[in-house]
Amino acid sequence: DSAIHAYQRSLEIRRDIKDEVGEGWLACHLARIYIRQKRTTDCTSLIDQAQKIASRHNDETLKHTCQELKSTIDIIE
């Protein structure tokens, strides 16, 4: 719970300072935790947000990470 809280707070800060790429990466990190907890709805929403950010900023590494996370969700469902 403390890790989730820390990531959520960091995500809010990234949004406040308009650091979209940082926001995308934090969304992925938080999604990983939610995947481990089998919270697929929560993690899917975060991954979708991160994918949009990755596309806007043409961040191929972030796009790839999002794809890997989506594949992980498919495995656990």
Salt bridges, closest charged atoms under 4 A:
GLU12 OE1 - ARG9 NH1 3.14
ASP19 OD2 - ARG14 NH1 2.40
GLU20 OE2 - ARG56 NH2 2.67
GLU20 OE1 - HIS57 NE2 2.63
GLU23 OE2 - ARG15 NE 3.02
ASP42 OD2 - ARG39 NE 2.87
ASP48 OD1 - LYS70 NZ 2.68
GLU60 OE2 - LYS63 NZ 3.23
GLU68 OE2 - HIS64 NE2 2.88
